[in-house]
Amino acid sequence: MAKPLPGRVVNQIRLLRFMANEMTQAELGERIGMTRQTVAAIEAGKYSPTLEAAFRIAQVFGKPLDEVFQWEG
Amino acid sequence: MAYREKTAWLTLACMIVAYVIYFSLVLSGQVGPRLLDIVWTFGIVVSIQAIVVIIGHIVLAVRGGAEGRARPDERDRAIARRGGSAGYYVLLVGTIMVGVVMPFSDPAPKIVNTALLAIVLAETVRHVLIVTSYRRGWHG
């Protein structure tokens, strides 16, 4: 099997929270069914959410998925 | 620190203290060779550990408020799966040792204590991986 290309998932959640009247991590977590710590871990790039959770986050901000999460190669 | 990370730390700490005491007693010869001696000593240690862990969980849940009552989310579940998977392999090796290898070469008390040690090691590895995953991040 070929070696996967190097890279990582980055996100704009902090910026989007700021633009959404400084929505707190706890508020976002409540709306997507996650703890504040998990939202913090996603924001810091310490945890890559499932596709379903990623879509939920994008839905909260009313943005398409690729405006919230990007692949940085 | 996440509520579930705190409970993992608590369980790990209590387990290390409890079983260091138990296996120190075994190695120093203060636990007799009969099954009843082993079960009695182990039972006391496990009971005290369980009481401390249960009280600790209650305290953490009360102090954690809504988070303490919340169900684990996908990250909590992914981290728990990772820990369980690693612990399983440790337990598998221990089971082979006590069930396949040791019956042909070692006395019963040693087999019993090695089985208990395998369980303790598997649980320790599980909890170490859980706290490590919470600390360093998890990209399952």
Backbone of each chain as ProteinMPNN parsed JSONL, in Angstrom:
{"seq_chain_A": "MAKPLPGRVVNQIRLLRFMANEMTQAELGERIGMTRQTVAAIEAGKYSPTLEAAFRIAQVFGKPLDEVFQWEG", "coords_chain_A": {"N_chain_A": [[0.847, -1.2, 0.0], [0.479, 2.228, -0.801], [2.291, 4.946, 0.685], [0.546, 7.28, 2.724], [-0.184, 10.69, 1.758], [1.565, 13.386, 3.31], [0.158, 15.617, 5.759], [-2.369, 17.709, 7.334], [-5.476, 18.294, 9.084], [-6.877, 21.454, 9.206], [-8.673, 24.134, 10.818], [-11.292, 26.664, 10.899], [-12.663, 27.338, 13.148], [-12.338, 28.912, 15.483], [-12.275, 31.538, 14.452], [-14.796, 31.603, 13.241], [-16.43, 31.324, 15.455], [-15.904, 33.693, 16.728], [-16.964, 35.463, 14.871], [-19.579, 34.808, 15.154], [-20.858, 36.321, 17.187], [-19.003, 35.972, 19.332], [-19.386, 33.285, 20.157], [-19.346, 30.823, 22.659], [-17.119, 28.055, 23.413], [-18.435, 26.147, 24.873], [-21.11, 26.662, 24.239], [-21.14, 26.063, 21.507], [-20.431, 23.384, 21.688], [-22.655, 22.366, 23.031], [-24.604, 22.64, 21.075], [-23.844, 20.86, 19.143], [-23.701, 18.487, 20.421], [-21.433, 17.814, 21.963], [-18.694, 17.87, 24.368], [-17.297, 20.797, 26.009], [-14.557, 20.54, 26.167], [-13.968, 18.807, 24.078], [-14.64, 20.342, 21.871], [-12.702, 22.308, 22.216], [-10.434, 20.753, 21.803], [-10.76, 20.025, 19.114], [-10.636, 22.534, 17.902], [-8.013, 23.214, 18.509], [-6.664, 21.477, 16.949], [-6.127, 19.009, 17.997], [-7.788, 16.911, 17.909], [-9.446, 15.135, 15.404], [-12.571, 15.538, 14.133], [-15.427, 13.343, 13.523], [-16.881, 12.836, 10.27], [-19.59, 13.377, 10.334], [-19.83, 14.967, 12.662], [-18.307, 17.111, 11.822], [-19.873, 18.12, 9.74], [-22.05, 18.942, 11.249], [-20.941, 21.008, 12.766], [-20.316, 22.817, 10.732], [-22.895, 23.347, 9.895], [-23.975, 24.704, 12.084], [-22.672, 27.164, 11.888], [-23.599, 27.933, 9.468], [-22.16, 27.505, 7.141], [-20.431, 26.144, 4.242], [-18.817, 22.911, 4.343], [-16.088, 23.0, 3.544], [-15.325, 25.55, 4.133], [-15.006, 25.6, 6.754], [-13.358, 23.481, 7.538], [-10.133, 22.624, 6.386], [-7.672, 21.021, 4.286], [-4.323, 20.853, 4.981], [-1.557, 20.528, 3.235]], "CA_chain_A": [[0.0, 0.0, 0.0], [1.277, 3.457, -0.894], [2.33, 5.774, 1.897], [-0.364, 8.425, 2.559], [0.451, 12.003, 1.63], [1.603, 14.081, 4.602], [-0.719, 16.778, 5.872], [-3.248, 17.696, 8.519], [-6.715, 19.053, 8.974], [-6.921, 22.707, 9.972], [-10.062, 24.625, 10.829], [-11.531, 28.105, 11.151], [-13.724, 27.394, 14.164], [-12.133, 30.056, 16.378], [-12.702, 32.735, 13.715], [-16.241, 31.536, 13.041], [-17.065, 31.587, 16.761], [-15.762, 35.141, 16.937], [-17.929, 36.133, 13.983], [-20.935, 34.479, 15.615], [-21.019, 37.022, 18.478], [-18.155, 35.338, 20.357], [-20.02, 32.066, 20.676], [-18.364, 30.105, 23.483], [-16.897, 26.636, 23.068], [-19.494, 25.371, 25.54], [-22.348, 26.83, 23.453], [-20.989, 25.271, 20.279], [-20.476, 21.981, 22.088], [-24.043, 22.015, 23.352], [-25.397, 22.566, 19.846], [-23.447, 19.699, 18.308], [-23.68, 17.293, 21.26], [-20.068, 17.501, 22.415], [-18.272, 18.627, 25.54], [-16.471, 21.973, 25.719], [-13.173, 20.092, 25.982], [-13.825, 18.223, 22.741], [-14.612, 21.486, 20.944], [-11.374, 22.914, 22.374], [-9.459, 19.846, 21.172], [-10.933, 20.15, 17.654], [-10.144, 23.867, 17.548], [-6.541, 23.224, 18.638], [-6.102, 20.467, 16.043], [-5.729, 17.826, 18.761], [-8.749, 15.846, 17.618], [-10.14, 15.286, 14.124], [-13.929, 15.035, 14.359], [-16.003, 12.495, 12.474], [-17.483, 13.612, 9.174], [-20.904, 13.808, 10.801], [-19.64, 16.092, 13.58], [-17.799, 18.236, 11.022], [-21.038, 18.704, 9.058], [-22.869, 19.616, 12.269], [-20.269, 22.271, 13.1], [-20.51, 23.71, 9.581], [-24.314, 23.733, 9.882], [-24.182, 25.714, 13.135], [-22.188, 28.458, 11.394], [-24.225, 28.213, 8.178], [-21.093, 27.549, 6.124], [-20.104, 24.832, 3.665], [-17.793, 22.199, 5.113], [-14.711, 23.381, 3.212], [-14.984, 26.867, 4.709], [-14.728, 25.368, 8.184], [-12.2, 22.586, 7.618], [-9.296, 22.55, 5.183], [-6.529, 20.103, 4.332], [-3.068, 21.587, 4.796], [-0.576, 19.511, 2.836]], "C_chain_A": [[0.885, 1.254, 0.0], [1.207, 4.254, 0.406], [1.401, 6.981, 1.722], [0.398, 9.747, 2.496], [0.461, 12.703, 2.986], [0.66, 15.289, 4.607], [-1.563, 16.687, 7.124], [-4.479, 18.553, 8.266], [-6.587, 20.322, 9.808], [-8.36, 23.23, 9.921], [-10.137, 26.105, 11.187], [-12.543, 28.311, 12.273], [-13.567, 28.608, 15.087], [-12.641, 31.338, 15.728], [-14.227, 32.758, 13.574], [-17.001, 31.773, 14.357], [-17.039, 33.079, 17.054], [-16.804, 35.901, 16.113], [-19.378, 35.855, 14.383], [-21.137, 35.042, 17.024], [-20.243, 36.364, 19.608], [-18.855, 34.141, 21.006], [-18.969, 31.295, 21.491], [-18.212, 28.659, 22.993], [-17.995, 25.773, 23.676], [-20.798, 25.456, 24.756], [-22.291, 25.998, 22.186], [-21.103, 23.781, 20.605], [-21.885, 21.512, 22.359], [-24.864, 21.811, 22.077], [-25.039, 21.379, 18.974], [-23.32, 18.417, 19.139], [-22.293, 16.843, 21.665], [-19.732, 18.309, 23.659], [-17.431, 19.833, 25.104], [-15.034, 21.556, 25.431], [-12.956, 19.497, 24.597], [-13.793, 19.327, 21.683], [-13.238, 22.151, 21.002], [-10.312, 22.057, 21.674], [-9.545, 19.924, 19.643], [-10.307, 21.461, 17.189], [-8.61, 23.903, 17.551], [-5.879, 22.2, 17.718], [-5.634, 19.212, 16.762], [-6.685, 16.659, 18.536], [-9.422, 16.145, 16.289], [-11.538, 14.702, 14.269], [-14.371, 14.092, 13.245], [-16.621, 13.406, 11.418], [-18.829, 14.182, 9.606], [-20.782, 15.026, 11.722], [-19.159, 17.328, 12.821], [-18.954, 18.927, 10.288], [-21.915, 19.472, 10.053], [-22.281, 20.985, 12.614], [-20.498, 23.285, 11.977], [-21.948, 24.22, 9.545], [-24.604, 24.82, 10.918], [-23.777, 27.101, 12.623], [-22.796, 28.834, 10.04], [-23.215, 28.318, 7.054], [-20.941, 26.176, 5.489], [-18.906, 24.219, 4.404], [-16.378, 22.71, 4.83], [-14.356, 24.809, 3.634], [-14.659, 26.733, 6.198], [-13.458, 24.526, 8.344], [-11.441, 22.582, 6.29], [-8.182, 21.528, 5.408], [-5.263, 20.888, 4.035], [-1.969, 20.571, 4.499], [0.857, 19.977, 2.931]], "O_chain_A": [[1.894, 1.325, 0.702], [0.204, 4.235, 1.12], [1.452, 7.643, 0.686], [1.465, 9.904, 3.09], [-0.516, 12.628, 3.731], [0.409, 15.896, 3.566], [-1.485, 15.717, 7.877], [-4.514, 19.401, 7.374], [-6.23, 20.263, 10.985], [-9.156, 22.811, 9.08], [-9.188, 26.7, 11.699], [-13.203, 29.348, 12.334], [-14.555, 29.256, 15.432], [-13.343, 32.129, 16.358], [-14.864, 33.795, 13.763], [-18.086, 32.354, 14.357], [-18.007, 33.653, 17.554], [-17.434, 36.846, 16.589], [-20.288, 36.585, 13.992], [-21.537, 34.322, 17.938], [-20.76, 36.212, 20.715], [-18.905, 34.012, 22.229], [-17.831, 31.14, 21.048], [-19.055, 28.129, 22.268], [-18.433, 24.792, 23.074], [-21.511, 24.462, 24.616], [-23.252, 25.318, 21.828], [-21.772, 23.022, 19.903], [-22.273, 20.409, 21.975], [-25.711, 20.921, 22.009], [-25.847, 20.941, 18.155], [-22.885, 17.385, 18.629], [-22.003, 15.648, 21.709], [-20.391, 19.302, 23.968], [-16.923, 19.882, 23.984], [-14.371, 22.132, 24.569], [-11.888, 19.66, 24.007], [-13.024, 19.26, 20.724], [-12.674, 22.516, 19.97], [-9.403, 22.584, 21.033], [-8.522, 19.892, 18.959], [-9.553, 21.498, 16.217], [-7.993, 24.543, 16.699], [-4.654, 22.075, 17.716], [-4.845, 18.437, 16.221], [-6.396, 15.534, 18.943], [-9.909, 17.253, 16.061], [-11.684, 13.502, 14.504], [-13.772, 14.049, 12.17], [-16.849, 14.592, 11.655], [-19.165, 15.322, 9.285], [-21.53, 15.994, 11.585], [-19.552, 18.451, 13.135], [-19.011, 20.155, 10.218], [-22.454, 20.529, 9.725], [-22.999, 21.977, 12.738], [-20.827, 24.445, 12.224], [-22.195, 25.378, 9.208], [-25.38, 25.741, 10.662], [-24.456, 28.091, 12.894], [-22.542, 29.922, 9.524], [-23.38, 29.113, 6.129], [-21.274, 25.162, 6.102], [-18.099, 24.927, 5.005], [-15.565, 22.843, 5.745], [-13.205, 25.226, 3.502], [-14.107, 27.647, 6.811], [-12.601, 24.823, 9.177], [-12.041, 22.541, 5.216], [-7.805, 21.218, 6.538], [-5.136, 21.51, 2.98], [-1.511, 19.852, 5.387], [1.775, 19.217, 2.625]]}, "seq_chain_B": "MAYREKTAWLTLACMIVAYVIYFSLVLSGQVGPRLLDIVWTFGIVVSIQAIVVIIGHIVLAVRGGAEGRARPDERDRAIARRGGSAGYYVLLVGTIMVGVVMPFSDPAPKIVNTALLAIVLAETVRHVLIVTSYRRGWHG", "coords_chain_B": {"N_chain_B": [[-9.46, 20.527, 32.544], [-10.96, 17.633, 31.169], [-13.971, 16.058, 32.362], [-14.085, 13.261, 32.083], [-11.432, 12.685, 31.713], [-10.417, 13.336, 34.197], [-11.669, 11.36, 35.749], [-10.444, 9.134, 34.7], [-7.775, 9.546, 35.47], [-8.112, 9.422, 38.237], [-8.994, 6.743, 38.589], [-6.768, 5.381, 37.591], [-4.713, 6.223, 39.35], [-5.655, 5.266, 41.843], [-5.682, 2.56, 41.286], [-2.975, 1.962, 40.828], [-1.838, 2.533, 43.361], [-3.276, 0.7, 44.992], [-2.616, -1.851, 43.892], [0.123, -1.901, 43.942], [0.499, -2.053, 46.652], [-0.788, -4.55, 47.149], [0.742, -6.426, 45.565], [3.22, -6.016, 46.682], [2.845, -7.075, 49.211], [2.46, -9.724, 48.477], [4.934, -10.38, 47.285], [6.607, -10.036, 49.458], [5.997, -12.161, 50.963], [3.863, -12.105, 52.729], [1.356, -12.896, 52.148], [-0.459, -15.775, 52.328], [-0.057, -19.158, 50.866], [-2.436, -20.397, 50.263], [-5.566, -20.602, 48.465], [-7.653, -19.245, 49.699], [-6.288, -17.367, 51.303], [-5.16, -15.72, 49.361], [-7.454, -14.795, 47.968], [-8.787, -13.509, 50.06], [-6.98, -11.414, 50.851], [-6.683, -10.063, 48.401], [-9.342, -9.416, 47.95], [-9.882, -7.591, 50.033], [-8.164, -5.466, 49.334], [-9.167, -4.799, 46.769], [-11.779, -4.074, 47.45], [-11.425, -1.782, 49.081], [-10.18, -0.129, 47.208], [-12.258, 0.069, 45.3], [-14.235, 1.41, 46.785], [-12.983, 3.892, 47.271], [-12.658, 4.776, 44.621], [-15.336, 4.912, 43.747], [-16.406, 6.867, 45.495], [-14.765, 8.994, 44.746], [-15.536, 9.309, 42.048], [-18.17, 10.139, 42.418], [-17.783, 12.581, 43.751], [-16.352, 13.992, 41.753], [-18.287, 14.017, 39.741], [-20.313, 15.543, 40.892], [-18.976, 17.962, 41.294], [-18.398, 18.474, 38.656], [-20.77, 19.221, 37.517], [-23.062, 19.857, 34.925], [-21.487, 18.686, 32.992], [-20.565, 16.422, 34.236], [-22.811, 14.877, 34.262], [-23.313, 14.467, 31.646], [-23.497, 12.432, 28.678], [-20.89, 10.345, 27.287], [-19.079, 11.84, 24.591], [-18.247, 11.675, 21.023], [-15.45, 11.807, 20.92], [-14.67, 11.011, 23.503], [-15.593, 8.377, 23.388], [-14.032, 7.338, 21.301], [-11.483, 7.519, 22.403], [-11.799, 5.832, 24.601], [-12.186, 3.41, 23.268], [-9.697, 3.086, 22.074], [-8.045, 2.764, 24.32], [-9.18, 0.427, 25.407], [-8.655, -1.411, 23.397], [-5.835, -1.597, 23.383], [-5.409, -2.528, 25.984], [-6.591, -5.015, 25.762], [-4.781, -6.561, 24.259], [-2.637, -6.814, 26.018], [-3.866, -8.257, 28.034], [-4.394, -10.553, 26.61], [-1.824, -11.655, 26.152], [-1.134, -12.133, 28.813], [-3.093, -14.023, 29.49], [-2.364, -16.174, 27.877], [0.064, -16.764, 29.052], [-0.677, -17.549, 31.736], [-2.586, -19.482, 31.266], [-1.678, -21.298, 29.392], [1.138, -21.625, 29.395], [2.226, -21.476, 32.12], [0.81, -23.469, 33.743], [2.247, -25.834, 33.359], [4.624, -25.521, 34.599], [4.631, -24.002, 36.972], [3.635, -23.375, 40.457], [0.253, -23.364, 41.841], [-0.495, -20.947, 43.423], [1.232, -19.02, 42.35], [0.391, -18.95, 39.715], [-2.204, -17.99, 40.019], [-1.704, -15.413, 41.094], [-0.238, -14.333, 38.997], [-2.18, -14.249, 37.041], [-3.883, -12.341, 38.157], [-2.122, -10.192, 38.097], [-1.858, -9.859, 35.345], [-4.4, -8.939, 34.66], [-4.416, -6.536, 36.093], [-2.257, -5.198, 34.858], [-3.27, -4.977, 32.248], [-5.474, -3.296, 32.663], [-4.107, -1.088, 33.638], [-2.566, -0.294, 31.416], [-4.677, 0.348, 29.714], [-5.839, 2.581, 31.027], [-3.646, 4.328, 31.108], [-3.281, 4.831, 28.393], [-5.682, 6.12, 27.89], [-5.522, 8.511, 29.47], [-3.252, 9.597, 28.29], [-4.129, 9.986, 25.675], [-6.072, 11.941, 26.056], [-4.431, 14.008, 26.967], [-2.436, 14.413, 24.935], [-3.816, 14.49, 22.592], [-5.947, 13.076, 20.051], [-6.232, 11.366, 17.078], [-7.896, 9.463, 15.899]], "CA_chain_B": [[-9.348, 19.091, 32.296], [-12.28, 17.05, 30.942], [-14.47, 15.224, 33.456], [-13.694, 11.851, 31.887], [-9.987, 12.592, 31.932], [-10.225, 13.322, 35.655], [-12.056, 10.044, 36.288], [-9.413, 8.176, 34.276], [-6.63, 9.784, 36.366], [-8.484, 8.911, 39.561], [-8.99, 5.282, 38.544], [-5.377, 4.943, 37.4], [-3.957, 6.465, 40.589], [-6.13, 4.318, 42.874], [-5.275, 1.211, 40.89], [-1.524, 1.819, 41.047], [-1.599, 2.456, 44.818], [-3.852, -0.545, 45.527], [-1.939, -3.085, 43.467], [1.507, -1.872, 44.442], [0.392, -2.585, 48.026], [-1.109, -5.986, 47.104], [1.849, -7.255, 45.065], [4.309, -5.921, 47.666], [2.514, -8.074, 50.24], [2.681, -11.055, 47.883], [6.377, -10.605, 47.095], [7.283, -10.114, 50.767], [5.583, -13.415, 51.597], [2.851, -11.89, 53.773], [0.093, -13.506, 51.719], [-0.271, -17.226, 52.361], [-0.135, -19.835, 49.571], [-3.756, -20.984, 49.999], [-6.465, -19.779, 47.65], [-8.416, -18.376, 50.602], [-5.408, -16.255, 51.697], [-5.039, -14.801, 48.207], [-8.763, -14.174, 47.722], [-9.082, -12.622, 51.194], [-6.146, -10.203, 50.749], [-7.051, -9.357, 47.168], [-10.7, -8.892, 48.158], [-9.808, -6.391, 50.881], [-7.538, -4.393, 48.54], [-10.109, -4.397, 45.712], [-12.935, -3.399, 48.068], [-11.018, -0.423, 49.474], [-9.968, 0.616, 45.964], [-13.569, 0.344, 44.699], [-14.917, 2.438, 47.587], [-12.329, 5.187, 47.003], [-12.966, 5.174, 43.235], [-16.761, 5.286, 43.668], [-16.563, 8.173, 46.168], [-14.093, 9.969, 43.881], [-16.393, 9.546, 40.878], [-19.33, 10.933, 42.856], [-17.293, 13.952, 44.009], [-16.039, 14.616, 40.458], [-19.541, 14.23, 39.009], [-21.01, 16.673, 41.526], [-18.201, 19.179, 40.977], [-18.413, 18.68, 37.202], [-22.069, 19.779, 37.133], [-23.713, 19.289, 33.739], [-20.528, 17.835, 32.278], [-20.507, 15.15, 34.947], [-24.013, 14.092, 33.963], [-23.425, 14.3, 30.193], [-23.041, 11.155, 28.123], [-19.619, 10.538, 26.565], [-19.242, 12.211, 23.184], [-17.514, 10.793, 20.092], [-14.019, 11.785, 21.288], [-14.569, 10.154, 24.689], [-15.784, 6.981, 22.968], [-12.861, 6.943, 20.496], [-10.362, 7.344, 23.335], [-12.084, 4.62, 25.389], [-11.945, 2.257, 22.373], [-8.248, 2.953, 21.909], [-7.53, 2.194, 25.561], [-9.665, -0.95, 25.525], [-7.971, -2.237, 22.4], [-4.46, -1.843, 23.848], [-5.505, -3.369, 27.169], [-6.954, -6.366, 25.323], [-3.579, -7.302, 23.835], [-1.878, -7.13, 27.24], [-4.607, -9.335, 28.693], [-4.223, -11.749, 25.766], [-0.505, -12.214, 26.463], [-1.234, -12.643, 30.182], [-3.924, -15.229, 29.47], [-1.542, -17.248, 27.302], [1.047, -17.124, 30.079], [-1.251, -18.266, 32.888], [-3.448, -20.601, 30.869], [-1.033, -22.24, 28.486], [2.549, -21.865, 29.73], [2.521, -21.669, 33.552], [0.32, -24.711, 34.373], [3.207, -26.931, 33.205], [5.896, -25.254, 35.278], [4.563, -23.195, 38.199], [2.609, -23.75, 41.431], [-1.046, -22.684, 41.711], [-0.548, -19.547, 43.901], [1.934, -18.144, 41.408], [-0.473, -18.81, 38.537], [-3.316, -17.102, 40.414], [-1.213, -14.034, 41.207], [0.138, -13.847, 37.664], [-3.45, -13.913, 36.366], [-4.319, -11.043, 38.707], [-1.187, -9.191, 37.581], [-2.196, -9.615, 33.929], [-5.599, -8.078, 34.643], [-4.008, -5.21, 36.569], [-1.445, -4.568, 33.803], [-4.159, -4.626, 31.125], [-6.238, -2.115, 33.081], [-3.179, 0.046, 33.738], [-2.275, 0.144, 30.044], [-5.904, 0.982, 29.205], [-6.005, 3.921, 31.594], [-2.521, 5.174, 30.687], [-3.584, 5.29, 27.035], [-6.798, 7.077, 27.954], [-5.061, 9.835, 29.92], [-2.311, 10.102, 27.282], [-4.906, 10.462, 24.527], [-6.686, 13.226, 26.421], [-3.367, 15.0, 27.09], [-1.688, 14.691, 23.709], [-4.696, 14.55, 21.44], [-6.282, 11.792, 19.452], [-6.663, 11.551, 15.693], [-8.352, 8.13, 15.478]], "C_chain_B": [[-10.755, 18.493, 32.178], [-12.669, 16.124, 32.1], [-14.004, 13.775, 33.303], [-12.181, 11.647, 32.014], [-9.686, 12.533, 33.437], [-10.562, 11.95, 36.224], [-11.029, 8.979, 35.889], [-8.165, 8.307, 35.159], [-6.9, 9.185, 37.741], [-8.397, 7.381, 39.591], [-7.565, 4.75, 38.442], [-4.572, 5.082, 38.704], [-4.347, 5.463, 41.677], [-5.65, 2.904, 42.567], [-3.786, 0.986, 41.17], [-1.231, 1.665, 42.542], [-2.058, 1.098, 45.357], [-3.012, -1.772, 45.155], [-0.443, -3.085, 43.773], [1.505, -2.438, 45.867], [0.175, -4.106, 47.973], [0.109, -6.815, 46.677], [3.099, -7.122, 45.951], [4.096, -6.944, 48.774], [2.801, -9.489, 49.729], [4.182, -11.354, 47.809], [7.13, -10.714, 48.43], [6.844, -11.343, 51.559], [4.536, -13.252, 52.678], [1.466, -12.412, 53.389], [0.342, -15.006, 51.624], [-0.466, -17.881, 51.005], [-1.522, -20.409, 49.252], [-4.632, -20.014, 49.201], [-7.226, -18.777, 48.527], [-7.587, -17.161, 51.037], [-5.341, -15.204, 50.578], [-6.346, -14.052, 47.985], [-9.096, -13.164, 48.819], [-8.295, -11.315, 51.066], [-6.542, -9.368, 49.526], [-8.43, -8.703, 47.324], [-10.693, -7.618, 48.97], [-9.269, -5.208, 50.062], [-8.514, -3.866, 47.479], [-11.287, -3.625, 46.304], [-12.592, -1.964, 48.45], [-10.836, 0.45, 48.226], [-11.315, 1.018, 45.346], [-14.296, 1.446, 45.459], [-14.325, 3.82, 47.296], [-12.686, 5.694, 45.6], [-14.424, 5.637, 43.114], [-16.986, 6.659, 44.311], [-15.946, 9.284, 45.303], [-14.93, 10.323, 42.661], [-17.59, 10.425, 41.253], [-18.914, 12.39, 43.069], [-17.031, 14.678, 42.683], [-17.315, 14.921, 39.673], [-20.295, 15.429, 39.573], [-20.295, 17.982, 41.176], [-18.236, 19.506, 39.497], [-19.727, 19.241, 36.692], [-22.645, 19.063, 35.929], [-22.784, 18.338, 32.996], [-20.434, 16.451, 32.912], [-21.691, 14.248, 34.645], [-24.123, 13.766, 32.472], [-22.904, 12.928, 29.748], [-21.722, 11.393, 27.395], [-19.87, 10.912, 25.108], [-18.315, 11.35, 22.323], [-16.018, 10.714, 20.427], [-13.807, 10.885, 22.51], [-14.651, 8.677, 24.281], [-14.58, 6.486, 22.17], [-11.665, 6.668, 21.406], [-10.563, 6.074, 24.172], [-11.812, 3.367, 24.551], [-10.448, 2.004, 22.22], [-7.629, 2.287, 23.138], [-7.911, 0.733, 25.704], [-8.934, -1.893, 24.594], [-6.551, -2.577, 22.851], [-4.458, -2.766, 25.069], [-5.803, -4.824, 26.814], [-5.712, -7.184, 24.964], [-2.71, -7.689, 25.029], [-2.542, -8.306, 27.956], [-4.439, -10.657, 27.936], [-2.888, -12.438, 26.075], [-0.519, -12.839, 27.862], [-2.015, -13.945, 30.238], [-3.142, -16.417, 28.912], [-0.523, -17.733, 28.332], [0.43, -18.001, 31.166], [-2.086, -19.477, 32.493], [-2.755, -21.661, 30.051], [0.387, -22.605, 28.94], [2.736, -22.274, 31.202], [1.972, -22.961, 34.178], [1.315, -25.873, 34.291], [4.493, -26.716, 34.019], [5.789, -24.579, 36.638], [3.459, -23.66, 39.155], [1.355, -22.868, 41.309], [-1.049, -21.238, 42.223], [0.128, -18.568, 42.941], [1.077, -17.908, 40.158], [-1.614, -17.83, 38.842], [-2.844, -15.641, 40.452], [-0.761, -13.468, 39.861], [-1.11, -13.478, 36.864], [-3.956, -12.561, 36.848], [-3.433, -9.919, 38.177], [-1.499, -8.844, 36.119], [-3.404, -8.69, 33.813], [-5.224, -6.654, 35.04], [-3.194, -4.479, 35.493], [-2.308, -4.117, 32.632], [-4.952, -3.363, 31.454], [-5.348, -0.878, 33.17], [-2.868, 0.607, 32.353], [-3.482, 0.883, 29.46], [-6.024, 2.418, 29.731], [-4.86, 4.866, 31.236], [-2.791, 5.705, 29.27], [-4.714, 6.309, 27.011], [-6.292, 8.46, 28.381], [-4.069, 10.44, 28.918], [-3.071, 10.685, 26.092], [-5.583, 11.786, 24.835], [-5.63, 14.335, 26.462], [-2.796, 15.41, 25.744], [-2.551, 14.832, 22.477], [-4.88, 13.191, 20.812], [-6.829, 12.024, 18.047], [-7.137, 10.237, 15.097], [-9.019, 8.126, 14.138]], "O_chain_B": [[-11.634, 18.802, 32.981], [-11.816, 15.496, 32.727], [-13.583, 13.144, 34.272], [-11.719, 10.566, 32.378], [-8.818, 11.782, 33.884], [-9.839, 11.43, 37.075], [-10.776, 8.04, 36.643], [-7.569, 7.303, 35.549], [-6.041, 8.532, 38.332], [-7.804, 6.801, 40.5], [-7.2, 3.79, 39.121], [-3.848, 4.169, 39.099], [-3.487, 4.887, 42.344], [-5.264, 2.152, 43.463], [-3.395, -0.059, 41.688], [-0.473, 0.783, 42.945], [-1.324, 0.431, 46.085], [-2.733, -2.622, 46.001], [0.18, -4.144, 43.852], [2.394, -3.204, 46.241], [0.864, -4.859, 48.661], [0.467, -7.787, 47.342], [3.942, -8.019, 45.966], [5.039, -7.597, 49.221], [3.318, -10.335, 50.46], [4.64, -12.423, 48.211], [8.154, -11.391, 48.523], [7.273, -11.54, 52.696], [4.332, -14.168, 53.475], [0.531, -12.378, 54.189], [1.25, -15.449, 50.921], [-0.98, -17.247, 50.083], [-1.771, -20.853, 48.131], [-4.463, -18.796, 49.255], [-7.417, -17.621, 48.151], [-8.114, -16.053, 51.131], [-5.448, -14.0, 50.809], [-6.354, -12.831, 47.833], [-9.624, -12.088, 48.537], [-8.873, -10.232, 51.16], [-6.711, -8.151, 49.604], [-8.646, -7.575, 46.88], [-11.406, -6.667, 48.65], [-9.825, -4.111, 50.086], [-8.67, -2.657, 47.308], [-11.74, -2.637, 45.726], [-13.362, -1.041, 48.182], [-11.272, 1.6, 48.185], [-11.495, 2.16, 44.923], [-14.908, 2.322, 44.847], [-15.056, 4.791, 47.1], [-12.977, 6.875, 45.41], [-14.707, 6.637, 42.456], [-17.671, 7.51, 43.743], [-16.521, 10.361, 45.148], [-15.026, 11.49, 42.282], [-17.972, 11.33, 40.511], [-19.599, 13.313, 42.629], [-17.432, 15.828, 42.508], [-17.412, 15.959, 39.018], [-20.847, 16.233, 38.823], [-20.928, 18.973, 40.811], [-18.118, 20.669, 39.111], [-19.799, 19.693, 35.549], [-22.717, 17.834, 35.895], [-23.217, 17.326, 32.445], [-20.25, 15.445, 32.226], [-21.602, 13.025, 34.751], [-24.911, 12.909, 32.072], [-22.002, 12.354, 30.358], [-21.457, 12.504, 26.936], [-20.767, 10.365, 24.467], [-17.68, 10.419, 22.818], [-15.394, 9.67, 20.239], [-12.869, 10.089, 22.541], [-13.885, 7.843, 24.762], [-14.151, 5.344, 22.339], [-10.927, 5.704, 21.202], [-9.613, 5.333, 24.42], [-11.274, 2.382, 25.057], [-9.993, 0.86, 22.234], [-6.807, 1.378, 23.024], [-7.084, -0.102, 26.072], [-8.63, -3.031, 24.954], [-6.113, -3.719, 22.715], [-3.624, -3.665, 25.181], [-5.329, -5.746, 27.478], [-5.608, -8.357, 25.323], [-2.117, -8.768, 25.046], [-1.871, -9.228, 28.421], [-4.354, -11.728, 28.536], [-2.836, -13.657, 26.238], [0.012, -13.93, 28.07], [-1.636, -14.869, 30.958], [-3.249, -17.533, 29.422], [-0.275, -18.93, 28.473], [0.954, -19.071, 31.478], [-2.272, -20.394, 33.293], [-3.198, -22.809, 30.02], [0.781, -23.769, 28.871], [3.34, -23.308, 31.485], [2.615, -23.507, 35.074], [1.225, -26.808, 35.087], [5.337, -27.608, 34.115], [6.76, -24.579, 37.395], [2.473, -24.262, 38.728], [1.401, -21.773, 40.748], [-1.56, -20.362, 41.525], [-0.336, -17.445, 42.745], [1.046, -16.803, 39.617], [-1.94, -16.962, 38.033], [-3.501, -14.752, 39.912], [-0.887, -12.269, 39.613], [-1.101, -12.512, 36.101], [-4.401, -11.735, 36.051], [-3.916, -8.836, 37.847], [-1.414, -7.685, 35.713], [-3.431, -7.782, 32.982], [-5.655, -5.688, 34.41], [-3.41, -3.293, 35.244], [-2.117, -3.03, 32.088], [-5.082, -2.469, 30.618], [-5.764, 0.229, 32.828], [-2.902, 1.819, 32.138], [-3.332, 1.91, 28.799], [-6.28, 3.348, 28.967], [-5.074, 6.068, 31.077], [-2.559, 6.88, 28.987], [-4.703, 7.244, 26.211], [-6.596, 9.461, 27.732], [-4.05, 11.655, 28.72], [-2.709, 11.738, 25.567], [-5.661, 12.66, 23.972], [-5.894, 15.463, 26.046], [-2.682, 16.598, 25.442], [-2.069, 15.252, 21.425], [-4.08, 12.277, 21.011], [-7.776, 12.787, 17.858], [-6.833, 9.92, 13.947], [-9.449, 7.074, 13.665]]}, "name": "protein", "num_of_chains": 2, "seq": "MAKPLPGRVVNQIRLLRFMANEMTQAELGERIGMTRQTVAAIEAGKYSPTLEAAFRIAQVFGKPLDEVFQWEGMAYREKTAWLTLACMIVAYVIYFSLVLSGQVGPRLLDIVWTFGIVVSIQAIVVIIGHIVLAVRGGAEGRARPDERDRAIARRGGSAGYYVLLVGTIMVGVVMPFSDPAPKIVNTALLAIVLAETVRHVLIVTSYRRGWHG"}
